[in-house]
Amino acid sequence: MKLKQEINKRRTFGIVSHPDAGKTTLTEKLLLFGGAIQEAGAVKSNKIKKGATSDFMEIERQRGISVATSVLAFEYKDIKINILDTPGHKDFAEDTFRTLTAVDSVIVVVDVAKGVEEQTEKLVKVCRMRKIPIIVFINKLDREGKDAFDLLDEIEQKLGLHVTPLSFPIGMGYDFKGIYNIWEKNVNLFTGDPRKDIEETVEIDEIENPELDELIGEKHAEELRDNLDLALSVYPEFDIEEYRKADLQPVFFGSALNNFGVRELLDCFIKIAPSPRPKESDTRLVEPTEDKFSGFVFKIHANMDPKHRDRLAFVKIVSGTFERNKPYLHVRNQKKVKFSSPNAFFAEKKEIVDISYPGDIVGLHDTGNFKIGDTLTEGEKMQYKGIPSFSPEHFRYINNADPMKSKQLEKGIDQLMDEGVAQLFKLELNNRKVIGTVGALQFEVIQYRLEHEYGAKCNYENLNVYKALWVEPSDEKNEEFKEFKRVKAKYLAKDKKNQLVFLADSAFSLQMTQQKYPTIKFHLTSEF
């Protein structure tokens, strides 16, 4: 019984958007409602005094972007909410894809002026593939932007979603009067004064009520009535089952910076969002209500505390309860491990927890045993699926810039690659190290972190590679495979798991290679 109750109390979700749509700000305002922080840090102020609670790496503070995925937990109305704040910057998309394996639902943030942007499209595609329930939050209504109906259309067309508004804006920009909450049937007036009580809403059960004209003026009241008529006739009625099956996506409007429309979003979210869901492993479907514990590592973060050089493995609990000091099986290593200080999070603050339930994220101190995708169980031999490595798009040789520090460099590269910041390939011919990343900004992050966290300096050399493809192992007696290895020797490398990788230097040469060696299979992700 207790396990069931705890599972029903939990909501684990990710917030995804294009950079700058206001994701980190929304995260902070949600924490504010949960009483987890007293004041929100203005993320964009030039005098960075406070910085946002969830951005804690130096490079993020300098650039005003979130690089690491942080985990934030808080309680609101007896519901325990775990937020996974993902990096918005497209160079860190891979980290975000992995985070999406650990969430049960998603809030997509869209900027009212810019509408749907490319990064949002990519991420929503992944959510749709995995059938993750989505709520859309249209942000920054206190600025001039696109018409509400145009935005809803754009979201349907560009993201392939099936939407229905659960709140509707009254005016926009300098003319912004507030929001009509379709879900709760009340009006929330916008004062533009963030210090005023956030709870001020006026119940209006009947949209024809003349009180509405007094509150927002006749012109706006008429406009709102027309808009609502149209919205209710064009869009389907909200249906919770459809939403949970990922066939219907509710939309909310608001302004996260002014803390406006956020409470409506949160109140609706805790009622409709799914509690932790079952997950596929390589042997069976695992239900959260099972007695025996299981979970998987979806992220590794080195040096969360620069003073201690610690590595934390983030584990999403899928079933059963995770208990401190109890031995669990590390499936890949076939070893029993136990953890004396598992952490629960609140941005930089961590607390040691004795017991955690499905849906929770636990941070385990790691000395280098974990890799992304590892599964922990109470003894059952199974691996959770769906955490791939993607083919990188940028490649450079990495060289040691300080011969005295080669040991530190080795260690630094090793740990950062375990963290999944980038991928390391060693050329078969001369063992030179090549780093492949999804985005160019990662090279800077790697260089910066190697120097500041490991005291090692590196420099890069350009390398002309179009794509890295994993080569499916073939029979050593296979003549074609032998010839491929001989002819393409200088383009072959091994990744960290010792799998063979072909570094094609152009689209043309890749095509020619595939034609010349038809029996050899090439893959764009490492999970095949």
Phi and psi in degrees as a GROMACS rama.xvg file:
@    title "Ramachandran Plot"
@    xaxis  label "Phi"
@    yaxis  label "Psi"
@TYPE xy
-56.4163  -43.6985  LYS-2
-59.882  -44.9056  LEU-3
-59.9494  -44.4998  LYS-4
-60.1567  -45.9537  GLN-5
-62.8451  -38.9392  GLU-6
-65.4427  -43.1329  ILE-7
-66.0036  -22.0068  ASN-8
-78.7579  -14.9636  LYS-9
-99.9171  142.441  ARG-10
-134.034  117.696  ARG-11
-116.342  118.137  THR-12
-141.13  162.873  PHE-13
-113.182  154.267  GLY-14
-111.882  122.85  ILE-15
-123.845  146.986  VAL-16
-172.249  174.947  SER-17
-73.296  152.678  HIS-18
-55.0839  142.433  PRO-19
80.0727  3.26929  ASP-20
-79.6956  -9.84053  ALA-21
106.563  28.0049  GLY-22
-67.5092  -47.8485  LYS-23
-64.9176  -37.3513  THR-24
-63.3066  -42.5013  THR-25
-62.6089  -43.4416  LEU-26
-55.156  -46.1923  THR-27
-62.6513  -41.167  GLU-28
-66.8725  -34.9269  LYS-29
-63.2466  -39.8673  LEU-30
-65.6014  -33.2941  LEU-31
-62.3194  -41.9602  LEU-32
-66.5071  -34.6187  PHE-33
-77.3472  -1.83691  GLY-34
70.8227  15.9969  GLY-35
-80.7397  -24.7956  ALA-36
-134.088  155.278  ILE-37
-89.0809  -38.3122  GLN-38
-139.807  148.676  GLU-39
-89.2197  145.116  ALA-40
-84.9474  130.184  GLY-41
-71.9225  114.008  ALA-42
-66.0547  -33.9565  VAL-43
-95.9565  -1.2168  LYS-44
-63.4188  144.648  SER-45
-72.8101  -35.0436  ASN-46
-83.7685  97.2976  LYS-47
-79.3049  92.4202  ILE-48
-90.7767  -49.428  LYS-49
-100.267  -33.3118  LYS-50
57.5425  152.696  GLY-51
-71.5273  146.961  ALA-52
-58.9455  -30.0155  THR-53
-92.6472  -8.45034  SER-54
-101.827  105.365  ASP-55
-121.493  11.535  PHE-56
-98.8159  145.579  MET-57
-50.2788  -45.4183  GLU-58
-62.1223  -32.1977  ILE-59
-69.6744  -36.9  GLU-60
-67.4687  -38.0411  ARG-61
-68.0288  -38.6401  GLN-62
-97.2076  -11.4058  ARG-63
66.7239  31.4406  GLY-64
-128.353  159.759  ILE-65
-95.6718  125.562  SER-66
-103.787  -47.9569  VAL-67
-88.2644  153.388  ALA-68
-84.3262  122.338  THR-69
-105.894  157.469  SER-70
-114.514  129.024  VAL-71
-131.483  133.815  LEU-72
-125.424  143.084  ALA-73
-156.245  165.576  PHE-74
-108.775  141.763  GLU-75
-145.863  121.595  TYR-76
47.9411  49.1222  LYS-77
66.9499  11.6047  ASP-78
-108.354  133.789  ILE-79
-92.9918  118.816  LYS-80
-108.672  128.398  ILE-81
-112.138  118.461  ASN-82
-103.72  133.912  ILE-83
-107.355  107.007  LEU-84
-84.3691  120.704  ASP-85
-102.969  156.007  THR-86
-65.6821  136.298  PRO-87
-88.5846  -28.7665  GLY-88
-61.4886  134.038  HIS-89
-65.3665  -21.8561  LYS-90
-68.5207  -11.4651  ASP-91
-114.775  24.5764  PHE-92
-57.1972  -34.2804  ALA-93
-62.4402  -39.9073  GLU-94
-60.9561  -39.3506  ASP-95
-68.3862  -40.7707  THR-96
-57.7361  -41.741  PHE-97
-67.1947  -39.3254  ARG-98
-61.3786  -35.1199  THR-99
-64.3025  -16.683  LEU-100
-75.15  -15.7543  THR-101
-104.598  0.579953  ALA-102
-105.227  157.725  VAL-103
-100.915  -20.2315  ASP-104
-155.55  174.142  SER-105
-139.96  144.141  VAL-106
-110.724  124.174  ILE-107
-101.329  125.848  VAL-108
-100.573  128.455  VAL-109
-121.662  135.053  VAL-110
-80.4245  128.423  ASP-111
-61.8428  -30.3351  VAL-112
-85.6377  -37.4567  ALA-113
-92.0067  -18.6147  LYS-114
69.0803  -151.785  GLY-115
-78.4035  125.037  VAL-116
-110.396  167.114  GLU-117
-60.6398  -38.2957  GLU-118
-63.52  -38.4755  GLN-119
-62.0488  -41.3734  THR-120
-59.2816  -46.4107  GLU-121
-60.5274  -45.8492  LYS-122
-70.904  -38.0733  LEU-123
-65.6852  -33.175  VAL-124
-58.1784  -44.0563  LYS-125
-63.5543  -41.4111  VAL-126
-62.401  -39.0958  CYS-127
-68.8648  -39.7322  ARG-128
-58.1583  -40.9793  MET-129
-89.446  0.102456  ARG-130
56.9735  48.8996  LYS-131
-91.0542  129.761  ILE-132
-61.125  138.78  PRO-133
-124.975  137.393  ILE-134
-115.497  136.448  ILE-135
-102.686  134.182  VAL-136
-118.301  115.767  PHE-137
-91.6201  118.449  ILE-138
-104.884  164.998  ASN-139
69.8675  40.0026  LYS-140
-70.0686  -12.2952  LEU-141
-80.4129  1.89162  ASP-142
-113.896  162.765  ARG-143
-66.3142  139.026  GLU-144
-158.43  -163.22  GLY-145
-77.1735  158.065  LYS-146
-63.6168  141.638  ASP-147
-54.7754  -45.0615  ALA-148
-66.1927  -39.4414  PHE-149
-60.1012  -41.0332  ASP-150
-64.2218  -44.2844  LEU-151
-61.0682  -40.4755  LEU-152
-60.9699  -46.1269  ASP-153
-61.7025  -39.6112  GLU-154
-64.6356  -41.0868  ILE-155
-63.9469  -46.4395  GLU-156
-72.8847  -51.6007  GLN-157
-73.4762  -34.5236  LYS-158
-99.4349  -6.68086  LEU-159
66.429  31.2528  GLY-160
-99.6481  167.616  LEU-161
-120.098  99.1845  HIS-162
-103.238  160.786  VAL-163
-147.863  127.458  THR-164
-74.3634  136.337  PRO-165
-107.787  -4.12927  LEU-166
-147.684  162.578  SER-167
-142.13  135.304  PHE-168
-76.4073  148.861  PRO-169
-109.911  107.604  ILE-170
72.2663  -175.647  GLY-171
-161.688  156.028  MET-172
63.8829  -134.109  GLY-173
-68.8613  -15.3337  TYR-174
-98.1931  12.1389  ASP-175
-74.1651  119.427  PHE-176
-102.353  -25.5939  LYS-177
151.996  -161.266  GLY-178
-134.592  137.751  ILE-179
-96.2405  122.53  TYR-180
-90.6299  104.615  ASN-181
-67.61  -35.5705  ILE-182
-64.3545  -43.6951  TRP-183
-106.921  -1.22233  GLU-184
54.7435  58.1108  LYS-185
-148.688  168.675  ASN-186
-111.443  132.616  VAL-187
-111.565  115.943  ASN-188
-87.5601  141.295  LEU-189
-95.3004  120.342  PHE-190
-97.7493  -21.957  THR-191
80.5129  3.71923  GLY-192
-112.75  100.447  ASP-193
-63.9661  -16.9465  PRO-194
-79.8912  -19.9675  ARG-195
-63.4321  159.783  LYS-196
-55.1635  126.466  ASP-197
-74.2876  -16.7426  ILE-198
-84.7576  -3.14927  GLU-199
-63.4962  98.4811  GLU-200
-127.812  151.143  THR-201
-110.752  121.661  VAL-202
-71.2588  124.397  GLU-203
-130.791  102.221  ILE-204
-77.5791  -25.9388  ASP-205
-120.923  119.176  GLU-206
-64.2647  -22.8418  ILE-207
-79.6737  -9.15467  GLU-208
-50.8101  124.539  ASN-209
-62.4331  -21.2626  PRO-210
-53.2596  -33.4058  GLU-211
-60.3242  -41.0697  LEU-212
-61.9093  -38.9243  ASP-213
-65.5721  -40.0074  GLU-214
-67.8596  -46.1069  LEU-215
-120.399  2.83418  ILE-216
90.5135  150.241  GLY-217
-61.2797  -45.5481  GLU-218
-55.8983  -50.3811  LYS-219
-67.3161  -36.4199  HIS-220
-63.9384  -43.6464  ALA-221
-61.7764  -46.57  GLU-222
-58.997  -43.7787  GLU-223
-62.6667  -42.7412  LEU-224
-61.8205  -43.5383  ARG-225
-61.8424  -46.8305  ASP-226
-60.8148  -42.2154  ASN-227
-66.8465  -40.0276  LEU-228
-54.8762  -48.8322  ASP-229
-63.5067  -47.8705  LEU-230
-59.701  -43.6285  ALA-231
-71.7286  -24.3054  LEU-232
-86.1326  -28.4853  SER-233
-86.0899  -39.9902  VAL-234
-100.425  147.416  TYR-235
-67.2731  159.913  PRO-236
-71.8589  147.958  GLU-237
-67.9842  135.149  PHE-238
-133.686  118.461  ASP-239
-62.4458  -35.4005  ILE-240
-65.6984  -43.3707  GLU-241
-59.3707  -42.1523  GLU-242
-62.4843  -45.6116  TYR-243
-68.5841  -25.9356  ARG-244
-83.0885  1.24587  LYS-245
69.6098  28.1858  ALA-246
-101.796  -9.41  ASP-247
-141.782  136.431  LEU-248
-123.486  111.427  GLN-249
-70.6621  149.547  PRO-250
-123.251  134.42  VAL-251
-118.609  151.625  PHE-252
-114.941  150.769  PHE-253
177.029  -172.133  GLY-254
-136.952  105.542  SER-255
-63.3212  -38.1679  ALA-256
-61.8359  -38.184  LEU-257
-92.4647  10.6112  ASN-258
59.3731  35.5763  ASN-259
-112.785  125.665  PHE-260
84.9016  -1.41488  GLY-261
-78.894  -37.9354  VAL-262
-63.286  -41.5161  ARG-263
-58.8388  -43.0605  GLU-264
-60.9254  -48.1534  LEU-265
-66.8564  -42.6541  LEU-266
-62.8911  -40.215  ASP-267
-71.3841  -41.3828  CYS-268
-55.9036  -47.1523  PHE-269
-68.1086  -23.1989  ILE-270
-80.6288  -37.9769  LYS-271
-103.114  -24.9253  ILE-272
-66.8617  144.934  ALA-273
-71.1855  147.441  PRO-274
-78.1883  176.159  SER-275
-49.1768  137.139  PRO-276
-106.744  161.979  ARG-277
-64.9554  159.793  PRO-278
-137.058  143.154  LYS-279
-76.0587  133.04  GLU-280
-114.324  -178.179  SER-281
-72.9511  -10.3367  ASP-282
-112.73  -29.8065  THR-283
-165.559  176.324  ARG-284
-91.0354  127.299  LEU-285
-102.699  125.786  VAL-286
-89.7726  143.042  GLU-287
-62.2313  -27.8121  PRO-288
-79.7179  -1.38488  THR-289
-63.0377  149.89  GLU-290
-69.6856  -35.3697  ASP-291
-84.727  138.503  LYS-292
-71.1803  140.259  PHE-293
-151.458  155.084  SER-294
-168.784  171.829  GLY-295
-140.967  155.779  PHE-296
-87.7423  120.953  VAL-297
-111.68  -5.45258  PHE-298
-160.21  145.812  LYS-299
-126.843  133.578  ILE-300
-127.069  117.71  HIS-301
-86.7785  152.584  ALA-302
53.2326  50.7558  ASN-303
-67.5651  -29.334  MET-304
-120.966  107.968  ASP-305
-57.2655  -23.7135  PRO-306
-72.7059  -24.2702  LYS-307
-114.62  -3.59234  HIS-308
51.7394  43.2069  ARG-309
-95.4474  154.802  ASP-310
-113.906  136.498  ARG-311
-117.046  132.997  LEU-312
-102.031  126.794  ALA-313
-89.3677  121.986  PHE-314
-115.335  128.195  VAL-315
-92.144  126.323  LYS-316
-84.0359  125.587  ILE-317
-98.8291  -41.9381  VAL-318
-143.866  159.556  SER-319
67.8354  -164.224  GLY-320
-118.834  142.85  THR-321
-99.4239  123.243  PHE-322
-115.846  143.543  GLU-323
-64.6078  142.547  ARG-324
64.5953  14.7876  ASN-325
-102.027  135.683  LYS-326
-75.5306  134.753  PRO-327
-124.962  156.89  TYR-328
-87.5303  125.493  LEU-329
-88.7419  102.223  HIS-330
-58.8218  -42.914  VAL-331
-67.2918  -39.1639  ARG-332
-87.6872  -9.01668  ASN-333
54.2295  39.7338  GLN-334
-125.58  149.601  LYS-335
-87.4748  136.28  LYS-336
-132.883  150.016  VAL-337
-134.137  158.288  LYS-338
-125.287  121.166  PHE-339
-87.8236  -19.335  SER-340
-139.878  66.6211  SER-341
-66.9032  139.999  PRO-342
-105.664  144.469  ASN-343
-107.886  159.622  ALA-344
-116.274  152.233  PHE-345
-146.163  95.5616  PHE-346
44.2869  -112.004  ALA-347
-80.8985  -19.6544  GLU-348
-86.9847  134.18  LYS-349
-126.078  146.569  LYS-350
-126.781  151.359  GLU-351
-82.5599  133.334  ILE-352
-115.352  147.034  VAL-353
-90.4957  -31.2074  ASP-354
-147.77  138.076  ILE-355
-133.412  155.672  SER-356
-118.964  167.65  TYR-357
-52.648  139.442  PRO-358
97.9321  -25.1245  GLY-359
-77.1339  155.461  ASP-360
-112.108  126  ILE-361
-114.124  140.692  VAL-362
-100.062  123.07  GLY-363
-110.77  131.581  LEU-364
-68.8149  135.599  HIS-365
-133.935  134.829  ASP-366
-100.06  10.4195  THR-367
119.109  13.4951  GLY-368
-84.1033  -25.337  ASN-369
-95.2524  146.718  PHE-370
-125.387  161.738  LYS-371
-62.6329  133.329  ILE-372
98.0738  -6.48386  GLY-373
-67.0444  146.107  ASP-374
-111.913  139.733  THR-375
-115.581  136.696  LEU-376
-141.025  179.669  THR-377
-88.6625  12.7377  GLU-378
139.516  -21.7442  GLY-379
-70.4211  139.375  GLU-380
-93.7494  98.8687  LYS-381
-153.121  156.905  MET-382
-121.347  136.036  GLN-383
-75.9132  146.025  TYR-384
-102.985  169.547  LYS-385
90.5033  25.8479  GLY-386
-121.283  82.5887  ILE-387
-85.0315  164.453  PRO-388
-101.389  137.329  SER-389
-95.4975  157.938  PHE-390
-68.6898  125.729  SER-391
-67.1757  164.777  PRO-392
-116.45  -14.4306  GLU-393
-126.398  137.6  HIS-394
-132.128  137.31  PHE-395
-146.125  148.977  ARG-396
-70.9467  143.135  TYR-397
-111.69  128.467  ILE-398
-119.211  150.39  ASN-399
-79.2429  125.882  ASN-400
-95.9078  -5.6153  ALA-401
-139.585  97.9938  ASP-402
-56.1097  -26.0589  PRO-403
-70.9382  -18.9385  MET-404
-110.319  29.9385  LYS-405
-66.7946  -31.4494  SER-406
-64.9303  -44.4773  LYS-407
-61.4431  -39.0024  GLN-408
-63.8391  -46.6032  LEU-409
-53.4621  -50.9578  GLU-410
-63.5655  -43.2235  LYS-411
-61.4615  -48.9224  GLY-412
-59.8882  -45.2073  ILE-413
-56.0022  -48.695  ASP-414
-69.8658  -39.9135  GLN-415
-66.1885  -33.6453  LEU-416
-70.9259  -35.8085  MET-417
-61.5664  -32.9428  ASP-418
-71.1784  -16.3655  GLU-419
85.756  19.017  GLY-420
-67.3162  -36.5449  VAL-421
-159.111  -176.527  ALA-422
-120.805  146.051  GLN-423
-110.675  131.658  LEU-424
-122.886  138.349  PHE-425
-109.721  124.664  LYS-426
-65.0814  137.196  LEU-427
-67.3052  -32.7366  GLU-428
-69.0597  -47.8453  LEU-429
-135.411  11.5159  ASN-430
61.8319  16.9713  ASN-431
-69.7413  147.296  ARG-432
-93.0665  132.384  LYS-433
-120.339  133.795  VAL-434
-107.082  131.511  ILE-435
-115.307  132.848  GLY-436
-129.817  161.315  THR-437
-79.707  -31.1469  VAL-438
-134.906  154.36  GLY-439
-69.3434  -27.7917  ALA-440
-61.9671  -25.3128  LEU-441
-62.6184  -31.3473  GLN-442
-59.8082  -40.2831  PHE-443
-64.8438  -44.4479  GLU-444
-60.6486  -42.9435  VAL-445
-62.891  -47.4605  ILE-446
-59.6641  -45.1502  GLN-447
-63.1284  -46.3089  TYR-448
-71.7142  -35.2791  ARG-449
-60.2442  -42.8698  LEU-450
-71.6455  -46.3405  GLU-451
-82.225  -25.7173  HIS-452
-104.062  -24.9828  GLU-453
-121.053  -3.78481  TYR-454
65.4351  29.5767  GLY-455
-118.649  143.493  ALA-456
-111.892  140.398  LYS-457
-135.442  159.563  CYS-458
-132.771  166.183  ASN-459
-115.57  156.843  TYR-460
-131.972  136.97  GLU-461
-67.1387  150.159  ASN-462
-143.087  130.513  LEU-463
-88.4218  95.1017  ASN-464
-129.131  136.012  VAL-465
-88.9571  -47.9685  TYR-466
-152.145  150.225  LYS-467
-103.685  128.424  ALA-468
-123.106  134.639  LEU-469
-77.3171  134.217  TRP-470
-99.531  126.094  VAL-471
-68.5667  130.894  GLU-472
-57.2738  141.313  PRO-473
-126.752  166.191  SER-474
-62.8239  129.626  ASP-475
-59.9183  -22.2794  GLU-476
-81.7649  -11.6545  LYS-477
-63.912  115.211  ASN-478
-61.1194  -41.4382  GLU-479
-61.8267  -40.7983  GLU-480
-64.5902  -41.7544  PHE-481
-60.1225  -45.036  LYS-482
-66.3751  -41.5427  GLU-483
-56.1622  -45.6179  PHE-484
-66.953  -32.5832  LYS-485
-73.9622  -49.1068  ARG-486
-68.1408  -37.8777  VAL-487
-100.491  19.9752  LYS-488
-49.6146  -40.0279  ALA-489
-78.0209  -6.33032  LYS-490
-104.879  7.31643  TYR-491
-101.999  143.837  LEU-492
-145.704  169.887  ALA-493
-116.859  142.52  LYS-494
-90.983  -172.402  ASP-495
-62.3069  -29.475  LYS-496
-89.7182  9.2396  LYS-497
71.1922  22.8666  ASN-498
-86.8117  148.528  GLN-499
-76.7939  133.964  LEU-500
-127.762  136.724  VAL-501
-104.066  122.156  PHE-502
-98.6175  98.136  LEU-503
-80.5275  135.581  ALA-504
-88.2059  -10.9797  ASP-505
-159.601  164.45  SER-506
-62.6839  -36.1976  ALA-507
-65.18  -47.981  PHE-508
-66.3728  -30.519  SER-509
-65.372  -44.3367  LEU-510
-61.4774  -44.7301  GLN-511
-62.415  -42.5365  MET-512
-62.8665  -42.9008  THR-513
-65.1053  -34.8051  GLN-514
-71.3266  -38.0499  GLN-515
-73.2496  -33.5742  LYS-516
-120.945  73.6889  TYR-517
-64.3478  -23.197  PRO-518
-83.4005  -9.75201  THR-519
-90.3607  132.168  ILE-520
-100.491  130.285  LYS-521
-111.341  142.135  PHE-522
-128.953  145.852  HIS-523
-88.9568  -13.6298  LEU-524
-124.811  160.296  THR-525
-82.6404  -5.25807  SER-526
-99.0004  91.3789  GLU-527
